[in-house]
């Protein structure tokens, strides 16, 4: 299995985006309730994961431009 740099950077971007959303939403545990916050955190992972193809294309173009 070969992992390309754009794929690795896209996975990093998705993970970072989800982690930021996770930490921000976790602060609302006391206000919204723990169960709702967990559902929002799970859904935010799916939203972040949906951006993977965009990040992969963007990083591929960025790396191609940087290698010139």
CHARMM-style PDB file with segment names, atoms N, HN, CA, C and O in Angstrom:
ATOM      1  N   UNK     1       0.843  -1.166   0.000  1.00  0.00      PROA
ATOM      2  CA  UNK     1       0.000   0.000   0.000  1.00  0.00      PROA
ATOM      3  C   UNK     1       0.893   1.236   0.000  1.00  0.00      PROA
ATOM      4  O   UNK     1       1.757   1.402   0.861  1.00  0.00      PROA
ATOM      5  N   UNK     2       0.665   2.088  -0.978  1.00  0.00      PROA
ATOM      6  HN  UNK     2      -0.036   1.953  -1.678  1.00  0.00      PROA
ATOM      7  CA  UNK     2       1.475   3.289  -1.109  1.00  0.00      PROA
ATOM      8  C   UNK     2       0.632   4.506  -0.725  1.00  0.00      PROA
ATOM      9  O   UNK     2      -0.434   4.742  -1.292  1.00  0.00      PROA
ATOM     10  N   UNK     3       1.120   5.256   0.228  1.00  0.00      PROA
ATOM     11  HN  UNK     3       1.986   5.064   0.689  1.00  0.00      PROA
ATOM     12  CA  UNK     3       0.431   6.469   0.666  1.00  0.00      PROA
ATOM     13  C   UNK     3       1.163   7.653   0.055  1.00  0.00      PROA
ATOM     14  O   UNK     3       2.358   7.843   0.282  1.00  0.00      PROA
ATOM     15  N   UNK     4       0.442   8.438  -0.713  1.00  0.00      PROA
ATOM     16  HN  UNK     4      -0.529   8.284  -0.896  1.00  0.00      PROA
ATOM     17  CA  UNK     4       1.047   9.596  -1.365  1.00  0.00      PROA
ATOM     18  C   UNK     4       1.038  10.787  -0.417  1.00  0.00      PROA
ATOM     19  O   UNK     4       0.220  10.841   0.502  1.00  0.00      PROA
ATOM     20  N   UNK     5       1.940  11.744  -0.631  1.00  0.00      PROA
ATOM     21  HN  UNK     5       2.604  11.700  -1.377  1.00  0.00      PROA
ATOM     22  CA  UNK     5       1.949  12.935   0.229  1.00  0.00      PROA
ATOM     23  C   UNK     5       0.623  13.694   0.254  1.00  0.00      PROA
ATOM     24  O   UNK     5       0.205  14.125   1.329  1.00  0.00      PROA
ATOM     25  N   UNK     6      -0.067  13.881  -0.897  1.00  0.00      PROA
ATOM     26  HN  UNK     6       0.273  13.532  -1.770  1.00  0.00      PROA
ATOM     27  CA  UNK     6      -1.366  14.570  -0.806  1.00  0.00      PROA
ATOM     28  C   UNK     6      -2.389  13.815   0.040  1.00  0.00      PROA
ATOM     29  O   UNK     6      -3.190  14.432   0.743  1.00  0.00      PROA
ATOM     30  N   UNK     7      -2.364  12.481  -0.025  1.00  0.00      PROA
ATOM     31  HN  UNK     7      -1.713  11.980  -0.595  1.00  0.00      PROA
ATOM     32  CA  UNK     7      -3.282  11.678   0.792  1.00  0.00      PROA
ATOM     33  C   UNK     7      -2.972  11.824   2.273  1.00  0.00      PROA
ATOM     34  O   UNK     7      -3.876  11.955   3.097  1.00  0.00      PROA
ATOM     35  N   UNK     8      -1.690  11.800   2.602  1.00  0.00      PROA
ATOM     36  HN  UNK     8      -0.955  11.693   1.932  1.00  0.00      PROA
ATOM     37  CA  UNK     8      -1.290  11.937   4.008  1.00  0.00      PROA
ATOM     38  C   UNK     8      -1.647  13.317   4.544  1.00  0.00      PROA
ATOM     39  O   UNK     8      -2.137  13.442   5.666  1.00  0.00      PROA
ATOM     40  N   UNK     9      -1.402  14.354   3.742  1.00  0.00      PROA
ATOM     41  HN  UNK     9      -1.004  14.252   2.830  1.00  0.00      PROA
ATOM     42  CA  UNK     9      -1.738  15.702   4.184  1.00  0.00      PROA
ATOM     43  C   UNK     9      -3.248  15.895   4.301  1.00  0.00      PROA
ATOM     44  O   UNK     9      -3.720  16.583   5.206  1.00  0.00      PROA
ATOM     45  N   UNK    10      -4.004  15.286   3.387  1.00  0.00      PROA
ATOM     46  HN  UNK    10      -3.621  14.727   2.652  1.00  0.00      PROA
ATOM     47  CA  UNK    10      -5.466  15.382   3.458  1.00  0.00      PROA
ATOM     48  C   UNK    10      -5.990  14.677   4.710  1.00  0.00      PROA
ATOM     49  O   UNK    10      -6.897  15.182   5.372  1.00  0.00      PROA
ATOM     50  N   UNK    11      -5.428  13.521   5.033  1.00  0.00      PROA
ATOM     51  HN  UNK    11      -4.691  13.111   4.495  1.00  0.00      PROA
ATOM     52  CA  UNK    11      -5.841  12.811   6.253  1.00  0.00      PROA
ATOM     53  C   UNK    11      -5.495  13.636   7.483  1.00  0.00      PROA
ATOM     54  O   UNK    11      -6.278  13.702   8.431  1.00  0.00      PROA
ATOM     55  N   UNK    12      -4.325  14.264   7.470  1.00  0.00      PROA
ATOM     56  HN  UNK    12      -3.690  14.210   6.700  1.00  0.00      PROA
ATOM     57  CA  UNK    12      -3.929  15.138   8.583  1.00  0.00      PROA
ATOM     58  C   UNK    12      -4.907  16.311   8.712  1.00  0.00      PROA
ATOM     59  O   UNK    12      -5.305  16.660   9.823  1.00  0.00      PROA
ATOM     60  N   UNK    13      -5.294  16.920   7.590  1.00  0.00      PROA
ATOM     61  HN  UNK    13      -4.970  16.636   6.688  1.00  0.00      PROA
ATOM     62  CA  UNK    13      -6.213  18.065   7.618  1.00  0.00      PROA
ATOM     63  C   UNK    13      -7.583  17.654   8.146  1.00  0.00      PROA
ATOM     64  O   UNK    13      -8.190  18.380   8.932  1.00  0.00      PROA
ATOM     65  N   UNK    14      -8.068  16.498   7.718  1.00  0.00      PROA
ATOM     66  HN  UNK    14      -7.575  15.908   7.079  1.00  0.00      PROA
ATOM     67  CA  UNK    14      -9.368  16.009   8.204  1.00  0.00      PROA
ATOM     68  C   UNK    14      -9.298  15.753   9.703  1.00  0.00      PROA
ATOM     69  O   UNK    14     -10.199  16.146  10.444  1.00  0.00      PROA
ATOM     70  N   UNK    15      -8.240  15.102  10.150  1.00  0.00      PROA
ATOM     71  HN  UNK    15      -7.508  14.784   9.548  1.00  0.00      PROA
ATOM     72  CA  UNK    15      -8.094  14.825  11.581  1.00  0.00      PROA
ATOM     73  C   UNK    15      -7.968  16.088  12.415  1.00  0.00      PROA
ATOM     74  O   UNK    15      -8.534  16.182  13.504  1.00  0.00      PROA
ATOM     75  N   UNK    16      -7.229  17.051  11.904  1.00  0.00      PROA
ATOM     76  HN  UNK    16      -6.768  16.974  11.019  1.00  0.00      PROA
ATOM     77  CA  UNK    16      -7.067  18.315  12.625  1.00  0.00      PROA
ATOM     78  C   UNK    16      -8.376  19.086  12.691  1.00  0.00      PROA
ATOM     79  O   UNK    16      -8.734  19.628  13.737  1.00  0.00      PROA
ATOM     80  N   UNK    17      -9.092  19.133  11.563  1.00  0.00      PROA
ATOM     81  HN  UNK    17      -8.801  18.693  10.714  1.00  0.00      PROA
ATOM     82  CA  UNK    17     -10.390  19.832  11.545  1.00  0.00      PROA
ATOM     83  C   UNK    17     -11.347  19.191  12.542  1.00  0.00      PROA
ATOM     84  O   UNK    17     -12.029  19.889  13.292  1.00  0.00      PROA
ATOM     85  N   UNK    18     -11.395  17.858  12.548  1.00  0.00      PROA
ATOM     86  HN  UNK    18     -10.841  17.291  11.939  1.00  0.00      PROA
ATOM     87  CA  UNK    18     -12.299  17.184  13.473  1.00  0.00      PROA
ATOM     88  C   UNK    18     -11.877  17.422  14.918  1.00  0.00      PROA
ATOM     89  O   UNK    18     -12.726  17.625  15.786  1.00  0.00      PROA
ATOM     90  N   UNK    19     -10.581  17.398  15.181  1.00  0.00      PROA
ATOM     91  HN  UNK    19      -9.891  17.233  14.476  1.00  0.00      PROA
ATOM     92  CA  UNK    19     -10.112  17.607  16.550  1.00  0.00      PROA
ATOM     93  C   UNK    19     -10.460  19.005  17.056  1.00  0.00      PROA
ATOM     94  O   UNK    19     -10.853  19.163  18.212  1.00  0.00      PROA
ATOM     95  N   UNK    20     -10.322  20.001  16.218  1.00  0.00      PROA
ATOM     96  HN  UNK    20     -10.003  19.873  15.279  1.00  0.00      PROA
ATOM     97  CA  UNK    20     -10.684  21.371  16.607  1.00  0.00      PROA
ATOM     98  C   UNK    20     -12.183  21.451  16.900  1.00  0.00      PROA
ATOM     99  O   UNK    20     -12.593  22.014  17.915  1.00  0.00      PROA
ATOM    100  N   UNK    21     -12.989  20.892  16.016  1.00  0.00      PROA
ATOM    101  HN  UNK    21     -12.656  20.435  15.191  1.00  0.00      PROA
ATOM    102  CA  UNK    21     -14.450  20.903  16.235  1.00  0.00      PROA
ATOM    103  C   UNK    21     -14.788  20.130  17.511  1.00  0.00      PROA
ATOM    104  O   UNK    21     -15.629  20.569  18.296  1.00  0.00      PROA
ATOM    105  N   UNK    22     -14.139  18.985  17.720  1.00  0.00      PROA
ATOM    106  HN  UNK    22     -13.456  18.629  17.082  1.00  0.00      PROA
ATOM    107  CA  UNK    22     -14.374  18.157  18.903  1.00  0.00      PROA
ATOM    108  C   UNK    22     -14.127  18.948  20.183  1.00  0.00      PROA
ATOM    109  O   UNK    22     -14.952  18.931  21.096  1.00  0.00      PROA
ATOM    110  N   UNK    23     -12.989  19.643  20.248  1.00  0.00      PROA
ATOM    111  HN  UNK    23     -12.319  19.656  19.506  1.00  0.00      PROA
ATOM    112  CA  UNK    23     -12.633  20.383  21.457  1.00  0.00      PROA
ATOM    113  C   UNK    23     -13.578  21.556  21.689  1.00  0.00      PROA
ATOM    114  O   UNK    23     -13.984  21.812  22.822  1.00  0.00      PROA
ATOM    115  N   UNK    24     -13.927  22.267  20.623  1.00  0.00      PROA
ATOM    116  HN  UNK    24     -13.597  22.059  19.703  1.00  0.00      PROA
ATOM    117  CA  UNK    24     -14.829  23.421  20.762  1.00  0.00      PROA
ATOM    118  C   UNK    24     -16.213  22.972  21.219  1.00  0.00      PROA
ATOM    119  O   UNK    24     -16.795  23.570  22.124  1.00  0.00      PROA
ATOM    120  N   UNK    25     -16.739  21.919  20.593  1.00  0.00      PROA
ATOM    121  HN  UNK    25     -16.266  21.433  19.858  1.00  0.00      PROA
ATOM    122  CA  UNK    25     -18.085  21.446  20.932  1.00  0.00      PROA
ATOM    123  C   UNK    25     -18.105  20.812  22.321  1.00  0.00      PROA
ATOM    124  O   UNK    25     -19.126  20.861  23.008  1.00  0.00      PROA
ATOM    125  N   UNK    26     -16.997  20.224  22.736  1.00  0.00      PROA
ATOM    126  HN  UNK    26     -16.168  20.185  22.178  1.00  0.00      PROA
ATOM    127  CA  UNK    26     -16.942  19.584  24.051  1.00  0.00      PROA
ATOM    128  C   UNK    26     -17.173  20.586  25.183  1.00  0.00      PROA
ATOM    129  O   UNK    26     -17.622  20.205  26.264  1.00  0.00      PROA
ATOM    130  N   UNK    27     -16.876  21.839  24.948  1.00  0.00      PROA
ATOM    131  HN  UNK    27     -16.511  22.149  24.070  1.00  0.00      PROA
ATOM    132  CA  UNK    27     -17.093  22.882  25.961  1.00  0.00      PROA
ATOM    133  C   UNK    27     -18.577  23.089  26.276  1.00  0.00      PROA
ATOM    134  O   UNK    27     -18.918  23.626  27.330  1.00  0.00      PROA
ATOM    135  N   UNK    28     -19.461  22.664  25.364  1.00  0.00      PROA
ATOM    136  HN  UNK    28     -19.184  22.227  24.509  1.00  0.00      PROA
ATOM    137  CA  UNK    28     -20.896  22.865  25.543  1.00  0.00      PROA
ATOM    138  C   UNK    28     -21.587  21.680  26.215  1.00  0.00      PROA
ATOM    139  O   UNK    28     -22.816  21.600  26.216  1.00  0.00      PROA
ATOM    140  N   UNK    29     -20.814  20.764  26.781  1.00  0.00      PROA
ATOM    141  HN  UNK    29     -19.816  20.828  26.780  1.00  0.00      PROA
ATOM    142  CA  UNK    29     -21.369  19.603  27.477  1.00  0.00      PROA
ATOM    143  C   UNK    29     -22.367  20.002  28.559  1.00  0.00      PROA
ATOM    144  O   UNK    29     -23.438  19.405  28.666  1.00  0.00      PROA
ATOM    145  N   UNK    30     -22.031  20.978  29.337  1.00  0.00      PROA
ATOM    146  HN  UNK    30     -21.160  21.463  29.250  1.00  0.00      PROA
ATOM    147  CA  UNK    30     -22.885  21.379  30.459  1.00  0.00      PROA
ATOM    148  C   UNK    30     -24.179  22.040  29.993  1.00  0.00      PROA
ATOM    149  O   UNK    30     -25.193  21.981  30.688  1.00  0.00      PROA
ATOM    150  N   UNK    31     -24.146  22.662  28.834  1.00  0.00      PROA
ATOM    151  HN  UNK    31     -23.322  22.710  28.270  1.00  0.00      PROA
ATOM    152  CA  UNK    31     -25.320  23.395  28.354  1.00  0.00      PROA
ATOM    153  C   UNK    31     -26.255  22.528  27.528  1.00  0.00      PROA
ATOM    154  O   UNK    31     -27.471  22.575  27.714  1.00  0.00      PROA
ATOM    155  N   UNK    32     -25.701  21.738  26.619  1.00  0.00      PROA
ATOM    156  HN  UNK    32     -24.713  21.700  26.468  1.00  0.00      PROA
ATOM    157  CA  UNK    32     -26.521  20.973  25.686  1.00  0.00      PROA
ATOM    158  C   UNK    32     -26.789  19.544  26.143  1.00  0.00      PROA
ATOM    159  O   UNK    32     -27.716  18.903  25.649  1.00  0.00      PROA
ATOM    160  N   UNK    33     -26.012  19.052  27.054  1.00  0.00      PROA
ATOM    161  HN  UNK    33     -25.259  19.573  27.456  1.00  0.00      PROA
ATOM    162  CA  UNK    33     -26.143  17.662  27.485  1.00  0.00      PROA
ATOM    163  C   UNK    33     -25.106  16.790  26.807  1.00  0.00      PROA
ATOM    164  O   UNK    33     -24.748  16.997  25.647  1.00  0.00      PROA
ATOM    165  N   UNK    34     -24.641  15.824  27.551  1.00  0.00      PROA
ATOM    166  HN  UNK    34     -24.931  15.657  28.493  1.00  0.00      PROA
ATOM    167  CA  UNK    34     -23.545  14.988  27.070  1.00  0.00      PROA
ATOM    168  C   UNK    34     -23.921  14.166  25.835  1.00  0.00      PROA
ATOM    169  O   UNK    34     -23.114  14.023  24.916  1.00  0.00      PROA
ATOM    170  N   UNK    35     -25.132  13.632  25.813  1.00  0.00      PROA
ATOM    171  HN  UNK    35     -25.787  13.749  26.559  1.00  0.00      PROA
ATOM    172  CA  UNK    35     -25.545  12.781  24.689  1.00  0.00      PROA
ATOM    173  C   UNK    35     -25.595  13.567  23.385  1.00  0.00      PROA
ATOM    174  O   UNK    35     -25.119  13.089  22.356  1.00  0.00      PROA
ATOM    175  N   UNK    36     -26.160  14.755  23.417  1.00  0.00      PROA
ATOM    176  HN  UNK    36     -26.548  15.144  24.253  1.00  0.00      PROA
ATOM    177  CA  UNK    36     -26.253  15.579  22.206  1.00  0.00      PROA
ATOM    178  C   UNK    36     -24.864  15.981  21.720  1.00  0.00      PROA
ATOM    179  O   UNK    36     -24.603  15.974  20.517  1.00  0.00      PROA
ATOM    180  N   UNK    37     -23.989  16.324  22.629  1.00  0.00      PROA
ATOM    181  HN  UNK    37     -24.202  16.330  23.606  1.00  0.00      PROA
ATOM    182  CA  UNK    37     -22.633  16.718  22.252  1.00  0.00      PROA
ATOM    183  C   UNK    37     -21.911  15.550  21.583  1.00  0.00      PROA
ATOM    184  O   UNK    37     -21.181  15.753  20.613  1.00  0.00      PROA
ATOM    185  N   UNK    38     -22.100  14.348  22.081  1.00  0.00      PROA
ATOM    186  HN  UNK    38     -22.693  14.182  22.869  1.00  0.00      PROA
ATOM    187  CA  UNK    38     -21.450  13.182  21.469  1.00  0.00      PROA
ATOM    188  C   UNK    38     -21.978  12.942  20.060  1.00  0.00      PROA
ATOM    189  O   UNK    38     -21.206  12.584  19.170  1.00  0.00      PROA
ATOM    190  N   UNK    39     -23.261  13.128  19.842  1.00  0.00      PROA
ATOM    191  HN  UNK    39     -23.888  13.419  20.565  1.00  0.00      PROA
ATOM    192  CA  UNK    39     -23.827  12.983  18.501  1.00  0.00      PROA
ATOM    193  C   UNK    39     -23.281  14.051  17.559  1.00  0.00      PROA
ATOM    194  O   UNK    39     -22.980  13.769  16.399  1.00  0.00      PROA
ATOM    195  N   UNK    40     -23.155  15.264  18.054  1.00  0.00      PROA
ATOM    196  HN  UNK    40     -23.399  15.494  18.996  1.00  0.00      PROA
ATOM    197  CA  UNK    40     -22.609  16.342  17.231  1.00  0.00      PROA
ATOM    198  C   UNK    40     -21.153  16.057  16.889  1.00  0.00      PROA
ATOM    199  O   UNK    40     -20.725  16.291  15.759  1.00  0.00      PROA
ATOM    200  N   UNK    41     -20.398  15.558  17.845  1.00  0.00      PROA
ATOM    201  HN  UNK    41     -20.746  15.368  18.763  1.00  0.00      PROA
ATOM    202  CA  UNK    41     -18.991  15.228  17.592  1.00  0.00      PROA
ATOM    203  C   UNK    41     -18.863  14.108  16.558  1.00  0.00      PROA
ATOM    204  O   UNK    41     -17.980  14.156  15.702  1.00  0.00      PROA
ATOM    205  N   UNK    42     -19.723  13.120  16.629  1.00  0.00      PROA
ATOM    206  HN  UNK    42     -20.441  13.081  17.324  1.00  0.00      PROA
ATOM    207  CA  UNK    42     -19.687  12.035  15.644  1.00  0.00      PROA
ATOM    208  C   UNK    42     -20.077  12.551  14.257  1.00  0.00      PROA
ATOM    209  O   UNK    42     -19.458  12.188  13.257  1.00  0.00      PROA
ATOM    210  N   UNK    43     -21.090  13.383  14.206  1.00  0.00      PROA
ATOM    211  HN  UNK    43     -21.593  13.678  15.019  1.00  0.00      PROA
ATOM    212  CA  UNK    43     -21.512  13.945  12.922  1.00  0.00      PROA
ATOM    213  C   UNK    43     -20.451  14.874  12.347  1.00  0.00      PROA
ATOM    214  O   UNK    43     -20.272  14.935  11.130  1.00  0.00      PROA
ATOM    215  N   UNK    44     -19.750  15.593  13.207  1.00  0.00      PROA
ATOM    216  HN  UNK    44     -19.896  15.543  14.195  1.00  0.00      PROA
ATOM    217  CA  UNK    44     -18.707  16.495  12.710  1.00  0.00      PROA
ATOM    218  C   UNK    44     -17.559  15.710  12.082  1.00  0.00      PROA
ATOM    219  O   UNK    44     -16.898  16.215  11.175  1.00  0.00      PROA
ATOM    220  N   UNK    45     -17.310  14.487  12.546  1.00  0.00      PROA
ATOM    221  HN  UNK    45     -17.847  14.077  13.284  1.00  0.00      PROA
ATOM    222  CA  UNK    45     -16.290  13.661  11.912  1.00  0.00      PROA
ATOM    223  C   UNK    45     -16.702  13.306  10.487  1.00  0.00      PROA
ATOM    224  O   UNK    45     -15.874  13.319   9.576  1.00  0.00      PROA
ATOM    225  N   UNK    46     -17.972  12.990  10.298  1.00  0.00      PROA
ATOM    226  HN  UNK    46     -18.644  12.979  11.038  1.00  0.00      PROA
ATOM    227  CA  UNK    46     -18.452  12.666   8.955  1.00  0.00      PROA
ATOM    228  C   UNK    46     -18.379  13.876   8.032  1.00  0.00      PROA
ATOM    229  O   UNK    46     -18.055  13.743   6.852  1.00  0.00      PROA
ATOM    230  N   UNK    47     -18.678  15.045   8.564  1.00  0.00      PROA
ATOM    231  HN  UNK    47     -18.941  15.153   9.523  1.00  0.00      PROA
ATOM    232  CA  UNK    47     -18.572  16.271   7.771  1.00  0.00      PROA
ATOM    233  C   UNK    47     -17.124  16.530   7.403  1.00  0.00      PROA
ATOM    234  O   UNK    47     -16.828  16.852   6.252  1.00  0.00      PROA
ATOM    235  N   UNK    48     -16.220  16.397   8.354  1.00  0.00      PROA
ATOM    236  HN  UNK    48     -16.460  16.136   9.289  1.00  0.00      PROA
ATOM    237  CA  UNK    48     -14.796  16.594   8.072  1.00  0.00      PROA
ATOM    238  C   UNK    48     -14.295  15.559   7.071  1.00  0.00      PROA
ATOM    239  O   UNK    48     -13.491  15.880   6.197  1.00  0.00      PROA
ATOM    240  N   UNK    49     -14.760  14.334   7.192  1.00  0.00      PROA
ATOM    241  HN  UNK    49     -15.414  14.073   7.903  1.00  0.00      PROA
ATOM    242  CA  UNK    49     -14.360  13.268   6.280  1.00  0.00      PROA
ATOM    243  C   UNK    49     -14.855  13.540   4.858  1.00  0.00      PROA
ATOM    244  O   UNK    49     -14.205  13.140   3.892  1.00  0.00      PROA
ATOM    245  N   UNK    50     -15.980  14.203   4.725  1.00  0.00      PROA
ATOM    246  HN  UNK    50     -16.509  14.527   5.510  1.00  0.00      PROA
ATOM    247  CA  UNK    50     -16.501  14.543   3.405  1.00  0.00      PROA
ATOM    248  C   UNK    50     -15.586  15.524   2.673  1.00  0.00      PROA
ATOM    249  O   UNK    50     -15.622  15.598   1.444  1.00  0.00      PROA
ATOM    250  N   UNK    51     -14.773  16.272   3.403  1.00  0.00      PROA
ATOM    251  HN  UNK    51     -14.744  16.212   4.401  1.00  0.00      PROA
ATOM    252  CA  UNK    51     -13.846  17.219   2.797  1.00  0.00      PROA
ATOM    253  C   UNK    51     -12.533  16.574   2.360  1.00  0.00      PROA
ATOM    254  O   UNK    51     -11.678  17.259   1.801  1.00  0.00      PROA
ATOM    255  N   UNK    52     -12.352  15.288   2.599  1.00  0.00      PROA
ATOM    256  HN  UNK    52     -13.047  14.731   3.053  1.00  0.00      PROA
ATOM    257  CA  UNK    52     -11.115  14.604   2.248  1.00  0.00      PROA
ATOM    258  C   UNK    52     -10.754  14.751   0.764  1.00  0.00      PROA
ATOM    259  O   UNK    52      -9.615  15.102   0.456  1.00  0.00      PROA
ATOM    260  N   UNK    53     -11.692  14.493  -0.171  1.00  0.00      PROA
ATOM    261  HN  UNK    53     -12.617  14.208   0.079  1.00  0.00      PROA
ATOM    262  CA  UNK    53     -11.317  14.648  -1.588  1.00  0.00      PROA
ATOM    263  C   UNK    53     -10.902  16.078  -1.943  1.00  0.00      PROA
ATOM    264  O   UNK    53      -9.982  16.272  -2.736  1.00  0.00      PROA
ATOM    265  N   UNK    54     -11.561  17.063  -1.373  1.00  0.00      PROA
ATOM    266  HN  UNK    54     -12.309  16.905  -0.728  1.00  0.00      PROA
ATOM    267  CA  UNK    54     -11.178  18.453  -1.610  1.00  0.00      PROA
ATOM    268  C   UNK    54      -9.764  18.718  -1.104  1.00  0.00      PROA
ATOM    269  O   UNK    54      -8.950  19.307  -1.816  1.00  0.00      PROA
ATOM    270  N   UNK    55      -9.472  18.290   0.113  1.00  0.00      PROA
ATOM    271  HN  UNK    55     -10.133  17.812   0.691  1.00  0.00      PROA
ATOM    272  CA  UNK    55      -8.139  18.486   0.677  1.00  0.00      PROA
ATOM    273  C   UNK    55      -7.081  17.760  -0.148  1.00  0.00      PROA
ATOM    274  O   UNK    55      -5.988  18.287  -0.354  1.00  0.00      PROA
ATOM    275  N   UNK    56      -7.394  16.566  -0.616  1.00  0.00      PROA
ATOM    276  HN  UNK    56      -8.282  16.138  -0.448  1.00  0.00      PROA
ATOM    277  CA  UNK    56      -6.429  15.799  -1.401  1.00  0.00      PROA
ATOM    278  C   UNK    56      -6.092  16.518  -2.699  1.00  0.00      PROA
ATOM    279  O   UNK    56      -4.920  16.623  -3.063  1.00  0.00      PROA
ATOM    280  N   UNK    57      -7.113  17.016  -3.403  1.00  0.00      PROA
ATOM    281  HN  UNK    57      -8.065  16.930  -3.107  1.00  0.00      PROA
ATOM    282  CA  UNK    57      -6.865  17.766  -4.641  1.00  0.00      PROA
ATOM    283  C   UNK    57      -6.098  19.042  -4.351  1.00  0.00      PROA
ATOM    284  O   UNK    57      -5.179  19.394  -5.090  1.00  0.00      PROA
ATOM    285  N   UNK    58      -6.464  19.740  -3.281  1.00  0.00      PROA
ATOM    286  HN  UNK    58      -7.210  19.454  -2.681  1.00  0.00      PROA
ATOM    287  CA  UNK    58      -5.822  21.003  -2.959  1.00  0.00      PROA
ATOM    288  C   UNK    58      -4.349  20.786  -2.613  1.00  0.00      PROA
ATOM    289  O   UNK    58      -3.486  21.529  -3.080  1.00  0.00      PROA
ATOM    290  N   UNK    59      -4.065  19.779  -1.803  1.00  0.00      PROA
ATOM    291  HN  UNK    59      -4.766  19.176  -1.424  1.00  0.00      PROA
ATOM    292  CA  UNK    59      -2.679  19.512  -1.444  1.00  0.00      PROA
ATOM    293  C   UNK    59      -1.871  19.011  -2.647  1.00  0.00      PROA
ATOM    294  O   UNK    59      -0.687  19.329  -2.756  1.00  0.00      PROA
ATOM    295  N   UNK    60      -2.476  18.240  -3.544  1.00  0.00      PROA
ATOM    296  HN  UNK    60      -3.438  17.982  -3.456  1.00  0.00      PROA
ATOM    297  CA  UNK    60      -1.770  17.794  -4.744  1.00  0.00      PROA
ATOM    298  C   UNK    60      -1.387  18.987  -5.609  1.00  0.00      PROA
ATOM    299  O   UNK    60      -0.263  19.058  -6.106  1.00  0.00      PROA
ATOM    300  N   UNK    61      -2.310  19.921  -5.791  1.00  0.00      PROA
ATOM    301  HN  UNK    61      -3.223  19.864  -5.387  1.00  0.00      PROA
ATOM    302  CA  UNK    61      -2.015  21.124  -6.578  1.00  0.00      PROA
ATOM    303  C   UNK    61      -0.964  21.986  -5.874  1.00  0.00      PROA
ATOM    304  O   UNK    61      -0.070  22.532  -6.521  1.00  0.00      PROA
ATOM    305  N   UNK    62      -1.070  22.103  -4.579  1.00  0.00      PROA
ATOM    306  HN  UNK    62      -1.796  21.659  -4.053  1.00  0.00      PROA
ATOM    307  CA  UNK    62      -0.114  22.909  -3.818  1.00  0.00      PROA
ATOM    308  C   UNK    62       1.295  22.313  -3.896  1.00  0.00      PROA
ATOM    309  O   UNK    62       2.273  23.037  -4.078  1.00  0.00      PROA
ATOM    310  N   UNK    63       1.387  20.990  -3.756  1.00  0.00      PROA
ATOM    311  HN  UNK    63       0.592  20.402  -3.609  1.00  0.00      PROA
ATOM    312  CA  UNK    63       2.689  20.342  -3.832  1.00  0.00      PROA
ATOM    313  C   UNK    63       3.274  20.425  -5.245  1.00  0.00      PROA
ATOM    314  O   UNK    63       4.483  20.590  -5.408  1.00  0.00      PROA
ATOM    315  N   UNK    64       2.419  20.313  -6.264  1.00  0.00      PROA
ATOM    316  HN  UNK    64       1.437  20.179  -6.131  1.00  0.00      PROA
ATOM    317  CA  UNK    64       2.903  20.440  -7.642  1.00  0.00      PROA
ATOM    318  C   UNK    64       3.441  21.833  -7.897  1.00  0.00      PROA
ATOM    319  O   UNK    64       4.459  21.997  -8.570  1.00  0.00      PROA
ATOM    320  N   UNK    65       2.767  22.833  -7.364  1.00  0.00      PROA
ATOM    321  HN  UNK    65       1.940  22.700  -6.817  1.00  0.00      PROA
ATOM    322  CA  UNK    65       3.221  24.217  -7.535  1.00  0.00      PROA
ATOM    323  C   UNK    65       4.529  24.448  -6.778  1.00  0.00      PROA
ATOM    324  O   UNK    65       5.407  25.151  -7.278  1.00  0.00      PROA
ATOM    325  N   UNK    66       4.673  23.884  -5.605  1.00  0.00      PROA
ATOM    326  HN  UNK    66       3.959  23.313  -5.199  1.00  0.00      PROA
ATOM    327  CA  UNK    66       5.878  24.072  -4.798  1.00  0.00      PROA
ATOM    328  C   UNK    66       7.096  23.366  -5.388  1.00  0.00      PROA
ATOM    329  O   UNK    66       8.226  23.770  -5.116  1.00  0.00      PROA
ATOM    330  N   UNK    67       6.888  22.309  -6.200  1.00  0.00      PROA
ATOM    331  HN  UNK    67       5.970  21.981  -6.421  1.00  0.00      PROA
ATOM    332  CA  UNK    67       8.003  21.550  -6.738  1.00  0.00      PROA
ATOM    333  C   UNK    67       8.577  22.168  -8.015  1.00  0.00      PROA
ATOM    334  O   UNK    67       9.590  21.688  -8.525  1.00  0.00      PROA
ATOM    335  N   UNK    68       7.960  23.205  -8.531  1.00  0.00      PROA
ATOM    336  HN  UNK    68       7.138  23.596  -8.117  1.00  0.00      PROA
ATOM    337  CA  UNK    68       8.463  23.854  -9.748  1.00  0.00      PROA
ATOM    338  C   UNK    68       9.672  24.651  -9.490  1.00  0.00      PROA
ATOM    339  OT1 UNK    68      10.218  25.259 -10.411  1.00  0.00      PROA
TER     340      UNK     68
END
